[in-house]
Amino acid sequence: MVPKEKLLDECFNIVERISHVSPEIVKINMEIATMGLEMMGLRKAWMLNAELAAMAHTSKREEFNRPLDEARKKGGLRGFIETRDAPFQPEPFGPHSRKGKAG
């Protein structure tokens, strides 16, 4: 992960590295990477996620949205996620589950 203040420099470093490769090879590599992701189903997963997210966001009643919107305004994405996930903690099987903790 690149810190925000170094992101532009890192982008230019990557662009400079890519500029040492012929445009034809870059294009071929992009096509191969895209085909590989599509073969893995990533494109379909993105499309399904977009459709489900749109349905979820448009079907919620205002009284359910209000606390999440307020949490996002106060605490950003982290506040939103913490408020959204709070009723479901601890996770039954995830890394934060009681079963997964030693003790």
N, C-alpha and C positions, 0 to 999 in steps of 0.2 A: 504494500500500500504506500502511496506517495503522499506526503503532507501537502496540503493545499498550496502553500507558498512555494513549493518546488515543482508543482505539477506542470507548469508551462515549460520550465527547463527540461524536465524529463521527456515531455512530448517532443521538444526539439532534438533531444539526444536520440530518440527513437527514429524520428524523421531523417536525421543525418545518417544513421546506420542503414536505413532502408535505401537512401540515395546512392549507396555504394553498390546496389544490386540493379541489374538492368530492369527496365520497366516491364519487359516481357516476362521475366522470372517473377517479379512481384505480382503481376496479374495472374500468372499460373498458380502461385502459392495462395493467393486470395480465393481463386476458384476451388482449389483443393480443400482449403479450410472450410469454405462455405458448403461444399458438397459433403464433407465429413460431418459437419454439424447437422445438416439436413438429414443425412442418413441416420444419425443418432436420434432424430426426432425432435431436435431442439426447436426448429421452426414451428412444428405442430404444437409443441408445449407452450411456446410464446403466444401463439394464436389462441389456444385454449385459455391460457391465463388471462389474456386481454378480454376475451369474451366473458369469462366468469367474473373478473374484477368489475367489468362494466355493469353486469347484472347485480352484483353485490352492492356496488356503490349507489346504484339508482333505485334499488328496492328497499333500502333501509329507511325506517321511519325517522323523522327528525329527532324524536326524543332519545333515540339510540345514537345518533350522530353527534348531538350537542356535547356530551361529556368528552368524546374523543377529539372533537374540534378544539374544545377548550384546553385539553391536555396538550395537543399539538402546539397551540399558540403559546402556552406557558413553557413547555419543555421540549419543543421541537419533535423530531422523529422519535427520539428516545422516550419522551413523555407519552407520545401517542401509543407506541408499542407497549410500554409498561402498563398503561391504563387499559389498553385492549386485551392484553394477555393476563392481567391480574386475576380475573375470575377462574382461570384455568391452571393456576399454580398450586402445587408443584406439578410439573408435567408427569404423565403416567409412565412414559418410557424414555424420555429425552435425557440430556446430560444433567438437567437440574432436578431429576426425580429423586425421591427418597430412596428408591430401590438402588439407584446408581451410586449413592453416597456410602462411604465406609462408615461403619459405626455400629 
